[in-house]
Amino acid sequence: MGARLDPQLNKAPGEVHHIHVMGVCGTGMAAMAGMLKEQGYRVTGSDQNVYPPMSDFLAEAGIDVMEGYRAENLEERPDLVIVGNVIQAVFAEAEALARLKIPYLSMPQALGHFFLQNLTSLVVAGTHGKTTTSSMLATALYRAGSSPGFLIGGIVEAFGRNYRLGKGEFFVVEGDEYDTAFFNKVSKFLHYRPHCAILTSIEFDHADIFADLDQIKASFSRFVGLIPKDGALVACMDDPVVAEIAGQCHSRVISYGTGADCRWQLEDFRPSGMSSSFTARKDGVVYGRFSLPMPGIHNGLNSLAVIALMDHLGIDRTAIHQGLASFEGVKRRQQVRGEVNDILVLDDFAHHPTAVKETIKALRLAWPDRRLVIVFEPRTNSSRRAVFQQQYATAFTGSDRVIIPEIVPLATLPPEEQFSSQTLVAALRRQEIDAHYFSDTEGILDFLGRKSRAGDIIAVLSCCFVQRRF
């Protein structure tokens, strides 16, 4: 039947010394544990997948981690338990939490309580681009002397980590629309107390928790409703759904995009390998020419959003320019993994059909004369569902060769509702794209070893393929 937590205990007690984190090896949960440890709390954790690099990080931080979600983990009663969204009500540790009546919070609730109360929360939300955009914002603010704190879903290269306790007034948060915890089935970003926000895009995603686009729109509508009247929403009006949701916002809306009606406009975008440049226009007047060490118009728009928000916050444009020009990027976002014999290997997290399409478009613009080989490994809950099967069939335009491995099936989903790698390969071949299916990773590596040639760009779009095998 599972744990039934007392709603009255869903709060932090008045005095907290020892905090226990359930699901501590998740990216966001480990960051939360590290932040709390740096704040001076005693922190312990539990997880069923304790292995490097996360286990090394937690050990170096002095955080004891218990293997498995056992009831015994709570025998040394903590003052507060933070429950990750990986935790299920049927886990023995969750049942013990209910039985022992220990106060508890979700990770988003804990972020709001411990780190956002007295700061200006800057939340970057949207189906696509939020990790890159929030990393740009945090890096540029830091280079401008603002010393922001941040919690982001990727490793920000400028800091070598995905979190920071700042010394300034700003805290940058990647606003994930995924659900919070088994006891709080609402989007995480609803707990992030946004004073200002960036909204990059809104599409149907996370098919495991949202039934349709209307449910996603309802969640984003609630999110923009949290922005106070003295705050601001920076919204990409190139996206009609974003425009619709922005129209429901009661605070100031700062529009950006490529359209003539946008307050901030992206113009004269010029790609050059892994770099690009563009002109930003504000209120019809040229604001400046900016360079970015990343390819793709979508990244130009992401950086335009950062420019617009930083300008709103009163940051000097010279500092904004320098911050973006020196942006080192984010791990797993168009990251160069190596170059051998004039073969360049890139790593990217793109998995949603739109993200795949935009990534390929960016790489094609960056290297118009080189052969582009895409290895796409569906690993997320949504990408392994048939819901996006038809959209993937049109997402690989611009590729010279596409390689698709067999998926790891979702155990709880009937076969007819699962994504088919072989069906996608057949659809791509009908478009005269050189597509190949492999049943295992070893077959892909062997094929790449035999068929790659000097000048190839090999881009691996996956959650973990490159980490495992390259």
N, C-alpha and C positions, 0 to 999 in steps of 0.2 A: 504493500500500500504506500509506503514511503513516508518521509518526514513531513510533519505538519508544524511548521514553525509559528511561534506566537507572534503576530504582527506587532504587539506591544513592545517586543524586544528588538524590533528592527530599528535600532538606533545605537549611537555610541554612548556608553555610560559616562558619568561626570568625571571619573578618574580612570585613566587607562595607562597601564605599564606594559603588559604583555599582550601582543596581538598575534593571532594565528591565521595564516592565509591558506585556505583550501584551494588546491589547483595552482600552486605557487610557481610551477614551471611554465605556465603560459607567458607569452611575451609581455602582455599588459600586467599580469599578476606579479611577475618577477620584478617589473619596474616599480609597481606599488610597494612590494616588500622592501626593495632597495630604498625608496624614498622614505618610508616609515623608519627604516633602520637609521638613515642619515638624520632623521628628526629626533633620534634618541630613544625610540621605543625598542623593547625587546621583541624580536620577530622570529617566529617559527613558521614552518609550512609543511604541507603534505601534497603528494602527487603520485600518480601511478606510473609516470614516465619520467624518471629521474636520470638524465644522462647529459653529457656535454653537448653544447657549450653552456646550457643553462645551469646545470649542476655545478660547474666550475664557477660561474658568476655568483651564484648564491653562497657557495662555500667561501669565496673571497670576501663576500660582504658580511660574513659571520652569521648567516642565517641557517639554522639547523633544519634539514628537510627529512621528513618521515616518509617511507615508501608505502604507498597504498592509502586508500581512504578507509582506515580502520577506526573503530570506536575508541581504541586505546590512545589514539593521537590526542584526544582531549582530556586524558586522565590528569595531566598537569593543567588544571583549568585556566585558560586564558581569560583576560578581561573582555576581549572582543574577538570575534571571528569574522574574517572577510571571506565571502563565498564567491568563487569564480563561476562563470556560466557553464563551465564544463561539468560542474557538480550536478548530479541527479538526486532527486528526493529519496531514491531507493538505496543510495550509498549508506553504508553503516556509519560513516562519520557524520553524515547529514542527520541520520536518525538520532545519533548520540547528541548532536547539537540541540535538537528539539527536546530531547529527554532531559538534558542538563540545564536547559533554560538559560543559555549563555547569550548575551547581546550579540547581534550580528548585523553586518552590512554587506551589500554587494560591492564590487570594485568601483563602479561609477559613483555609488553613494559615498564610499570612503574618500574618493578623490574630491568630491564636493565638500565633504565635512572637514577633512584635514588640510586641504591645499588650496581651495578656491574661495573660501569665505571672505577673505579680506583682500583679494586680488582682482584685477580686471581680466576676466576670462575671455579669451579669444578662441572661438571654436570653428574649426574647418570641417564642413560637412559636405556630403554629396556621394553619389554612387561611385564616381571616378575621381581620381586625382587628389584625394584628401591627404594621403600620406606624404606625397611629394610637396603639395602646397603648404601643409603645416610645417614641414621640415624647412622649406624655403623661408617661411615667415619667422620661425624660431631663429634660424641662422642669421637672417638679415637684421632682425631686432637685436641680436647679440652683437653683431658687427657694428651696429649703430650705437652701442653703448647702453642698451636698455636692460641687459642681464635678465632675460625672461626665464621663467620656469617652463617646462613642457613635458607632456606625455604623449608619445606618438607611436603608431603601430609599426614603425620600421627603425632601423639603426641609422641615425643621422650622422653622416660621415664627419661633419665638423666637430662632433663631440664623442664619437665612437660608442654611443649608447642611445637609447630611445627615451630617456627621461633626464630631467635636470631640476634641481631645486634652485630657483633663481633668487636674485637679490633685489629685483625691480618690481614694478607694479603689475606687469603682464604675466599671464600664464597661458601658453598655447596648448590646446587640446585637439587631437584628432577626434572628430565627432562621429563615432560609429553608430549606424542605425540598427545594428544587430541587437538582439534582445539582451537583457541585463543579467537575469538569474532565474532559476527555476521558480522562485517565489515572487518574481517581479518581471513579468513578461512584457516589458516596454523597452523601447530603444534606449541604448546607453546614453545617447546625447541629451536625453531629457533630464539627466542629472547634472549636467555640466555648467549650469548657471551662466549662459552666454550673455556677455555685455555687448560684444560685437561678434559677428559670424561671417564666414565666407560660405557660399552655397554654389558648388561647381556644376552640379548636374543631378538629375533625378531620373532613374530608370527602374524597371522591375529587376530585382535581384533578391538574393537570399530566399530562394523558393522553398527552403525548409522551414521558414518561419512566417513568411508573408504569402497570402493566397493570391494576391494580384497587385497591380500598380496602385489601385485605389487605397489599399491598406498602407502602402508605403507613403503615398501622398498625405494620408491622414497623420502619419507619424511626423513627417517633415512640417506639416502645418502646425502641429503642436509645438515643434521645436522653434519655429520662427516666432510663435506667440510668446515665447519666454524672453525674447530680447526686450529690454526696457526701452521706454520712449527716448531716453537720452543715449541709447546705444545705436548700432547701425548694422544693417545687413548688406553685405557686398554680394551681389547676385549676378550670375552669368545669364544674360537675357538671350543668348544664342539658343538656350534650351527652353522650349515653350513650357515645359512642366515647371521649371524653376521660375519662369516669369509668372505663371499662375500662382504658385505658392508665395512668391514675393509680394504679390498683390494682396495677400492676407496679413502681411506684416504691419504692425502698428508703429514701428520705429522707422527711422530714416532708412531708405533703400538706395544704395549706391550701385548703379547698373554698370556692367562691363561686358565686353564681347567684341564682335566684329561689325555689328550693325550700326547704322547711322544714328539710331535713336539712343544708343548707349552713352552714358556720361563719360565712361572710359573706353577708348577704342584701341584695338590692336591693328596696326598698319605696317605694311612693307616688311613682312616677315621673311627673313633670309636664312636658310639652313646652310651649315657648313660642317659636314661630318658630325661629331658629337657636340657641336656648338651651334648657336643660332643668335640672331639679333632681330630687333623689331623696334618700331616707333610706338610710343604710348602717347595718345592724345586725350586730353582732359577738357571737357566742355568746349570741344571744337578747336582747341589750341594745342600745339605740340608741347608735350610735357618733357619729353626727352627720348633719347635713343638708348636702348638697353641691350646688354649682351647677357647670354645665359649659357653655361656649359652643359646644355642638354638639347637634344633635337626634338622636333615636333611642335606643330602649331598648338596642340593641346597644352604643352608645357609653357608655351608663350602666353596662353590665356591664364594658366595657373599663376605665372609670375605677375601678370597684369592685375590679378585679384590681390596679390600681396602688395603691389605698388599702391593700389587704390586704398587698401586698408591702412597701410603705413602712412600714407598721405593724410588720411582722415585722423590718424592718431597724432599728427603733428611732427612726424619724422622728416628730417631734411632730405630733399631729393638726392643730394650727392651721396648721403649715407645709404639710401635705398639702392642707388645704382651700384655702389661698391659692394653692398651685401649680396645682391643677386649675381654680380659678375664673379664673385669669389665662392659661390655656392658649390660645395663639393659633391652634392647629391645624396642619395639614400641607397643603402644596400637593397638589392633585388629590384631596383627601378632603372632599367636600361643601363645596368652596370657592366663595365668591361671586365671580363674574367681572365682574359689573356689573349695573346696573339702569337701564333707559331706559323712559320712558313707563309706569312701574309694571309693567314686565316684568322679572322677576328671572332671571338666567342663572347656573346653578350648574355646577360641574365636579366629576366624581367618577370614580374609577378602577374602580368596581365592574364585574366581568366574569363571575365565577362566578354561576350561577343564584341561589344563596343570598344572595350579596352584593347582587345586583340586587334581590331580594325585600326584603331588610332595608333597603336604601337607600330604596326606594320607600315602604315602610311608615313609615320615619322622616320622610320629606318629607310624607307624607299626614297624619301626626299633627301635624307642625309647622304646616301650612297646610291645615286641613280644608276651608276654604271657597273655595280658589282652584283654578283649573284647572291640573292637573299634566301637563306635556308631557315625555315621556321620549324622548331621542335615544340609541339604544343602538347602538354600533359595535363589533362583535366583531373584536378585533385580536390577542388572545393566541393562542398555539398551541392551547390547549385550547378556547377559545370558537369557534374556526373549525373544530372537529371535530363530527361528528354525535353524538358521545357524549352531549352535553347538550341535544340538540334538544328532547326531550320535556320536560325540566325547565324550559327557558326558556319553554315555553308556559304555565306556571303561575306564572311569576316576576313578572309585570307587573300583578298585581291591585292596584287602587288608582290606576292611571294613567287619565287621561282621554284621552290621545292618545299613541301610541307610533310612533316613526319609526325604521325599520331600513334602513341602506344595504347595498349589496352588499358581500360580504367580499372581501378580497384572498386568493385561493386559496393553499392550502399546496401548493407545487410537488411535494412528494414523496408526496402523499396522493391516492388515487383519488377521482374526483368523488362517488361514492356514500358515501364516508366523510367528506365535508365538510359543514359546517353550511350550511343553506339559509335565507337571509333571507326569501325569498318564502314558504317553508313556515311560518315563524314568524308572518309577517304574517297568513296565512290562518287559522292556529290562533287568533290573538288576535281576529280578526274574528268567529270563531264564538262567542267569549265576549262579543261586543258591545262590544269595545274598539276605538276608532277608530284603527286601525293602518294605516300607509302604508309602502310600499317605494320606495326610490329607488336608481337605478343609480350615482349619483355624488353627491359632496358639494355641488356647485353646485345640484342639484335640491332638496336639503334646505334650503339657505340661502334659496333663492327661495321655497319653500313656507312656511318660518317667517316670512319677511318679509311675505308676503301674508296669512297666516292667524293670526298671533299677535295677541293683544289685551291691553288693560290688565288687570292682575291675574294674568296667566299666570306660572307657575313653569316655566321650561325647564331641565331637568337633562340634561346631556350625560354619558353613561356611556361612557367610551372611554379608550384609552391615549394618544391623541394628537390627536383631532379638534379639541378646543378650542384647543390650541396652534397648530394649522395654520390654523384658519379664523376663530376668534372674536377 
